[in-house]
Amino acid sequence: MPITKVTRNYQITIPAEIRKALGIKQGEYLTVELRGDEIVIRKAEVEWPSLDLGRDFTPEEIEKNTEKILREASKWKE
């Protein structure tokens, strides 16, 4: 079983063999859950809306996408 160390900023490195096995890439989001005395880390299934930057957007479309992004982002504050 791989071991990782908590840094002074309370960060950890996910061991390479675990990252490769789960296909975790830089910039991806993970969920962190407390289960009794265990910390469970999983790949997050987040769908961020993508924008076609080659076209014009109406103010309504911008507002709709912004609200969707903020709803998703607010889930990460829990």
URURMO-V887053 format. One record per backbone hydrogen bond with DSSP energy under -1.0 kcal/mol. NH is the residue of the N-H (numbers start at 1). CO is the residue of the C=O. If there is no record, write none. Layout:
nh=NH co=CO
nh=NH co=CO
This chain:
nh=7 co=11
nh=10 co=7
nh=19 co=15
nh=20 co=16
nh=21 co=17
nh=22 co=18
nh=23 co=19
nh=24 co=19
nh=28 co=25
nh=31 co=42
nh=33 co=40
nh=35 co=38
nh=38 co=35
nh=40 co=33
nh=42 co=31
nh=44 co=29
nh=53 co=51
nh=55 co=52
nh=62 co=58
nh=63 co=59
nh=64 co=60
nh=65 co=61
nh=66 co=62
nh=67 co=63
nh=68 co=64
nh=69 co=65
nh=70 co=66
nh=71 co=67
nh=72 co=68
nh=73 co=69
nh=74 co=70
nh=76 co=73
nh=77 co=74
